[in-house]
Amino acid sequence: MRQVPADEAIEFLYEISPVPRIGPDTRFGELGLDSLAVIEWIRHLEDQLGVDLDVRGIDFRDFGHYSVAKVLDILHEHVVPA
């Protein structure tokens, strides 16, 4: 299973976030995303990975404090082969 590179994940964030500059160290909470946009981003990552992400055990309230790179690490820990 391949991991989505941060730059590829960030590229899609530009499509759904109003923030003009996004990097791996950008705090997820600064992206201005609502919960539906976050779900859209996760579905995009699933498509890119070719897997399902079991997000039931993830506390999304903490995402705002994490960098984009940290959020990607957390999501990759919840990969379920499709």
Secondary structure, 3 states (H helix, E strand, C coil): CCCCCHHHHHHHHHHHCCCCCCCCCCEHHHHCCCHHHHHHHHHHHHHHHCEEECCCCCCHHHHHHCEHHHHHHHHHCCEEEC
